[in-house]
Amino acid sequence: MTRPLALTCGEPSGIGPETAMGAWAALKDELAFFWIGDPTHLPEGPRVIIETSDKARGAMAEGLPVLPHAFHAPARPGRPDPLNAQSVIEVIARAVALVEEGHAAAVTTCPISKKALIDGAGFGFPGHTEYLAHLAGDVPVVMMLACPELRVVPATIHIPLSDVPTALTPDALTETIRITHAALIRDFGVTSPRIAVAGLNPHAGEGGAMGHEEIEIIAPVLERLRKDGLDLIGPLPGDTMFHAAARRGYDAAVAMYHDQALIPIKTIDFAGGVNVTLGLPFIRTSPDHGTAFDIAGQGKADPTSLIAALRMADAMARARGAA
């Protein structure tokens, strides 16, 4: 790769600064990235202030390359300051702009605190994903959770379980599957993707005995997409499609709701799961954990998921030819 990855600071009072230093220590001889944020927010450790992203590769051997961004308050572990909220948002937009302008290969984001951003800056988005989609021109996106053993996409995300049947429309499910299929080809180098699709109800509805969404919504969508050449399996019972032998039969799984997707991947690889936003014109990955205010600043933060997110961003950039 010739272009480095852009790593956003996220919420500076969380574990992002600690995991960034840990990721640099693990990856300094493997790939190049730079951290965007306030250098004073980082814990003790080697860092190199850079003026432009093209200096990151040469700086990696000496310390974490830091592209400075002004913040208004110090980082107090576990205690987010509203004065820093606007700068957290600006860093995300800056990272995206650097990728769009060709100065970085991909964006990896450290966790944010949505409450802190709302309280401090009136953040008008449910989370990172929606803000990134907005920066890209309000494009449709889906969330993938990935680790070496499993890639899974929830068709519905942060809504009450009681709202899932209403939100699970044919158009929404079709869009989710199409975005997943395209991303497997473009970003993961899977030339002929096989996608397993879960049912909504126990036993995938058992022929209508336990629900009708499989018959009325899911199966018709799959049949239409199969006619377009997509290799789809399902609808499958959610309790039998994630064991090791079943996972060998597909390249990604589409689940119907949040926990149906996240429980298996967090069971398989709790520390190493990566959040990937599919459908964006640029690559974005993130560790699959939050700010962890309860352990911030205590030296307990595990950088494993951030390391995996950076490695995945690097691999996706190579597959997409964005490196």
C-alpha positions as CSV (number, residue, x, y, z in Angstrom):
1,M,0.0,0.0,0.0
2,T,1.1,3.5,-0.7
3,R,-1.7,5.4,1.1
4,P,-2.1,5.0,4.9
5,L,-5.3,4.4,6.8
6,A,-7.0,7.2,8.7
7,L,-7.8,6.4,12.3
8,T,-10.2,8.8,14.1
9,C,-9.8,9.5,17.8
10,G,-13.4,8.9,18.8
11,E,-14.5,9.9,22.3
12,P,-11.2,11.0,23.9
13,S,-12.4,10.1,27.4
14,G,-13.0,6.5,26.4
15,I,-10.5,3.8,25.6
16,G,-9.8,5.0,22.1
17,P,-6.5,6.8,22.8
18,E,-5.2,3.7,24.7
19,T,-6.2,1.2,22.0
20,A,-4.7,3.5,19.3
21,M,-1.3,3.3,21.0
22,G,-1.7,-0.5,21.4
23,A,-2.6,-0.9,17.8
24,W,0.5,1.1,16.7
25,A,2.7,-1.2,18.8
26,A,1.2,-4.3,17.2
27,L,1.1,-3.0,13.6
28,K,4.1,-0.7,13.3
29,D,6.0,-3.2,11.1
30,E,2.9,-4.4,9.2
31,L,0.9,-1.5,7.8
32,A,0.7,2.3,8.0
33,F,-2.0,4.4,9.6
34,F,-2.3,7.8,11.3
35,W,-4.4,9.0,14.2
36,I,-6.4,12.2,14.0
37,G,-6.9,14.0,17.3
38,D,-5.4,16.0,20.1
39,P,-1.9,14.7,21.0
40,T,-2.4,15.6,24.6
41,H,-5.3,13.1,24.8
42,L,-2.9,10.2,24.2
43,P,-1.4,8.1,27.0
44,E,2.4,8.0,27.4
45,G,4.1,6.4,24.5
46,P,6.0,7.1,21.3
47,R,4.2,9.4,18.9
48,V,5.3,11.5,15.9
49,I,3.4,14.7,14.9
50,I,2.9,14.8,11.2
51,E,1.7,17.7,9.1
52,T,0.3,15.7,6.2
53,S,-0.9,12.1,5.9
54,D,1.8,11.2,3.4
55,K,4.3,11.4,6.3
56,A,2.6,8.6,8.2
57,R,4.4,5.6,6.6
58,G,7.8,7.0,7.3
59,A,6.9,7.8,10.9
60,M,5.5,4.4,11.8
61,A,8.8,3.0,13.0
62,E,9.3,5.8,15.5
63,G,5.9,6.2,17.0
64,L,2.2,6.6,16.4
65,P,1.8,9.1,13.6
66,V,-0.5,11.9,14.8
67,L,-2.3,14.4,12.6
68,P,-3.2,17.1,15.2
69,H,-6.8,18.4,15.5
70,A,-7.7,21.1,18.0
71,F,-9.9,20.1,21.0
72,H,-11.2,22.5,23.6
73,A,-10.8,20.5,26.8
74,P,-8.5,17.8,28.2
75,A,-9.5,14.2,28.1
76,R,-10.6,13.0,31.6
77,P,-10.9,9.2,31.5
78,G,-14.5,8.1,31.9
79,R,-15.8,11.7,32.0
80,P,-16.7,13.1,28.6
81,D,-16.5,16.9,28.3
82,P,-19.3,18.5,26.2
83,L,-16.6,21.0,25.0
84,N,-15.0,18.3,23.0
85,A,-18.1,17.0,21.2
86,Q,-17.8,19.2,18.1
87,S,-14.2,18.3,17.6
88,V,-15.0,14.6,17.7
89,I,-17.5,15.2,14.9
90,E,-15.0,17.3,12.9
91,V,-12.4,14.5,13.1
92,I,-14.8,12.0,11.5
93,A,-15.6,14.4,8.7
94,R,-11.9,15.2,8.2
95,A,-11.0,11.5,7.9
96,V,-13.6,11.0,5.3
97,A,-12.4,14.0,3.4
98,L,-8.9,12.7,3.4
99,V,-10.0,9.4,1.9
100,E,-12.2,11.1,-0.7
101,E,-9.3,13.4,-1.7
102,G,-7.0,10.4,-2.1
103,H,-4.8,11.1,0.9
104,A,-5.8,8.0,2.8
105,A,-6.9,4.5,1.8
106,A,-9.7,3.9,4.3
107,V,-11.3,5.2,7.5
108,T,-11.2,3.3,10.8
109,T,-13.1,4.9,13.6
110,C,-12.6,4.6,17.4
111,P,-15.8,4.5,19.4
112,I,-17.9,7.6,20.1
113,S,-20.4,8.4,22.8
114,K,-23.6,9.3,21.1
115,K,-24.9,10.9,24.3
116,A,-21.8,13.1,24.7
117,L,-22.2,14.3,21.1
118,I,-25.9,15.0,21.4
119,D,-25.4,16.8,24.7
120,G,-22.3,18.8,23.6
121,A,-23.0,19.5,19.9
122,G,-26.6,18.5,19.2
123,F,-25.5,15.6,17.1
124,G,-28.4,14.8,14.8
125,F,-27.6,11.2,13.9
126,P,-28.3,7.8,15.7
127,G,-24.6,6.9,15.4
128,H,-21.4,6.7,13.4
129,T,-23.0,4.7,10.6
130,E,-25.7,7.2,9.8
131,Y,-23.4,10.2,10.0
132,L,-20.9,8.5,7.6
133,A,-23.8,7.7,5.2
134,H,-24.8,11.4,5.4
135,L,-21.2,12.5,4.6
136,A,-21.3,10.2,1.6
137,G,-24.5,11.8,0.3
138,D,-27.1,9.9,2.3
139,V,-26.4,6.6,0.5
140,P,-28.1,3.4,1.7
141,V,-25.8,1.4,4.0
142,V,-25.9,-1.7,6.1
143,M,-23.8,-2.9,9.0
144,M,-21.6,-6.0,8.8
145,L,-19.9,-7.6,11.8
146,A,-16.9,-9.7,10.7
147,C,-14.2,-11.9,12.0
148,P,-12.2,-14.6,10.3
149,E,-14.9,-17.3,11.1
150,L,-18.0,-15.3,10.3
151,R,-19.5,-12.3,8.4
152,V,-23.0,-11.4,9.4
153,V,-25.3,-8.6,8.5
154,P,-28.5,-7.7,10.5
155,A,-31.4,-6.6,8.2
156,T,-32.7,-4.4,11.1
157,I,-30.5,-2.9,13.7
158,H,-31.2,-0.7,16.7
159,I,-35.0,-1.0,17.1
160,P,-37.2,-2.8,19.6
161,L,-37.8,-6.5,18.9
162,S,-41.5,-5.7,18.7
163,D,-40.9,-3.4,15.7
164,V,-38.8,-5.8,13.7
165,P,-41.8,-7.5,11.8
166,T,-43.0,-4.1,10.6
167,A,-39.5,-2.9,9.6
168,L,-38.8,-6.1,7.7
169,T,-40.2,-5.0,4.4
170,P,-39.4,-6.7,1.0
171,D,-37.7,-3.6,-0.2
172,A,-35.5,-3.2,2.9
173,L,-34.5,-6.9,2.9
174,T,-33.8,-6.8,-0.9
175,E,-31.6,-3.7,-0.4
176,T,-29.7,-5.3,2.5
177,I,-29.0,-8.5,0.5
178,R,-27.9,-6.6,-2.6
179,I,-25.6,-4.3,-0.7
180,T,-24.1,-7.3,1.0
181,H,-23.6,-9.2,-2.2
182,A,-21.9,-6.2,-3.9
183,A,-19.6,-5.6,-1.0
184,L,-18.5,-9.2,-0.8
185,I,-17.3,-8.9,-4.4
186,R,-15.8,-5.4,-4.2
187,D,-14.4,-5.3,-0.7
188,F,-13.7,-8.9,0.2
189,G,-12.6,-10.4,-3.1
190,V,-15.4,-13.1,-3.1
191,T,-16.1,-13.6,-6.8
192,S,-19.2,-15.7,-6.4
193,P,-20.8,-14.9,-3.0
194,R,-22.9,-17.4,-1.2
195,I,-25.3,-15.7,1.3
196,A,-27.2,-17.5,3.9
197,V,-30.4,-15.8,5.1
198,A,-32.1,-16.4,8.4
199,G,-35.7,-16.7,9.1
200,L,-37.4,-14.4,11.6
201,N,-39.3,-16.9,13.7
202,P,-38.3,-20.1,15.5
203,H,-37.6,-22.9,13.1
204,A,-37.9,-20.3,10.3
205,G,-41.6,-20.3,10.9
206,E,-42.0,-24.1,10.4
207,G,-44.3,-23.8,7.4
208,G,-46.4,-21.1,9.0
209,A,-47.0,-22.8,12.3
210,M,-44.8,-20.3,14.1
211,G,-45.2,-17.2,12.0
212,H,-45.8,-16.1,8.4
213,E,-42.9,-13.7,7.7
214,E,-40.8,-16.4,6.1
215,I,-43.6,-17.3,3.7
216,E,-44.9,-13.8,3.0
217,I,-41.7,-11.7,3.0
218,I,-38.4,-13.5,3.2
219,A,-38.9,-16.5,0.8
220,P,-40.4,-14.3,-2.0
221,V,-37.5,-11.8,-1.8
222,L,-35.0,-14.7,-2.0
223,E,-36.7,-16.2,-5.0
224,R,-36.7,-12.9,-6.9
225,L,-33.0,-12.3,-6.2
226,R,-32.1,-15.9,-7.2
227,K,-33.6,-15.1,-10.6
228,D,-31.2,-12.3,-10.8
229,G,-28.3,-14.7,-10.3
230,L,-27.6,-14.3,-6.5
231,D,-26.6,-17.5,-4.7
232,L,-28.9,-17.5,-1.6
233,I,-29.6,-20.1,1.0
234,G,-32.7,-19.9,3.2
235,P,-34.7,-18.8,4.9
236,L,-32.9,-20.9,7.6
237,P,-33.6,-21.5,11.3
238,G,-31.5,-19.0,13.2
239,D,-30.4,-21.6,15.8
240,T,-28.8,-24.0,13.3
241,M,-26.9,-21.7,10.8
242,F,-24.0,-20.5,12.9
243,H,-22.2,-23.7,14.0
244,A,-18.8,-24.5,12.4
245,A,-20.1,-26.9,9.7
246,A,-22.9,-24.6,8.7
247,R,-20.6,-21.6,8.4
248,R,-18.5,-23.4,5.8
249,G,-21.4,-23.3,3.4
250,Y,-21.6,-19.5,3.0
251,D,-19.5,-16.4,2.7
252,A,-21.9,-14.1,4.7
253,A,-25.1,-14.5,6.7
254,V,-28.0,-12.0,6.7
255,A,-29.9,-12.1,10.0
256,M,-33.3,-10.5,10.6
257,Y,-32.6,-8.5,13.8
258,H,-29.7,-7.2,15.9
259,D,-29.2,-10.0,18.5
260,Q,-29.7,-12.7,16.0
261,A,-26.7,-11.4,14.2
262,L,-24.5,-10.2,17.0
263,I,-24.8,-13.1,19.5
264,P,-23.1,-15.6,17.2
265,I,-20.2,-13.4,16.2
266,K,-19.6,-12.1,19.8
267,T,-19.6,-15.7,21.0
268,I,-17.2,-16.9,18.3
269,D,-14.8,-13.9,18.6
270,F,-15.7,-11.4,21.2
271,A,-12.5,-9.5,21.2
272,G,-11.7,-9.6,17.5
273,G,-15.0,-8.7,15.8
274,V,-15.0,-5.8,13.4
275,N,-17.9,-3.4,12.5
276,V,-17.8,-2.7,8.7
277,T,-20.2,-0.2,7.0
278,L,-21.2,-1.6,3.6
279,G,-22.5,0.6,0.8
280,L,-20.3,3.6,1.3
281,P,-18.1,4.9,-1.5
282,F,-15.2,4.7,0.9
283,I,-14.1,1.9,3.3
284,R,-15.0,2.2,6.9
285,T,-14.2,-0.2,9.7
286,S,-14.5,0.1,13.5
287,P,-13.8,-2.1,16.5
288,D,-16.9,-3.9,17.7
289,H,-17.0,-2.3,21.2
290,G,-17.9,1.0,22.8
291,T,-16.1,3.7,24.7
292,A,-15.8,1.5,27.9
293,F,-15.8,4.5,30.2
294,D,-15.6,2.2,33.2
295,I,-12.1,1.1,32.4
296,A,-10.7,4.1,30.5
297,G,-7.4,5.3,31.7
298,Q,-6.7,2.2,33.8
299,G,-4.4,0.4,31.4
300,K,-7.0,-2.4,31.0
301,A,-8.1,-1.6,27.4
302,D,-7.7,-4.4,24.9
303,P,-6.7,-3.2,21.4
304,T,-7.5,-6.6,19.7
305,S,-10.6,-5.4,18.0
306,L,-9.0,-2.1,16.8
307,I,-6.1,-4.1,15.5
308,A,-8.5,-6.4,13.6
309,A,-10.4,-3.3,12.3
310,L,-7.2,-1.8,10.9
311,R,-6.1,-5.0,9.3
312,M,-9.5,-5.5,7.7
313,A,-9.5,-1.9,6.4
314,D,-6.1,-2.6,4.9
315,A,-7.3,-5.8,3.2
316,M,-10.5,-4.2,1.9
317,A,-8.5,-1.3,0.4
318,R,-6.3,-3.8,-1.4
319,A,-9.4,-5.7,-2.7
320,R,-11.1,-2.5,-3.8
321,G,-7.9,-1.1,-5.3
322,A,-8.0,1.9,-3.1
323,A,-4.6,1.4,-1.6
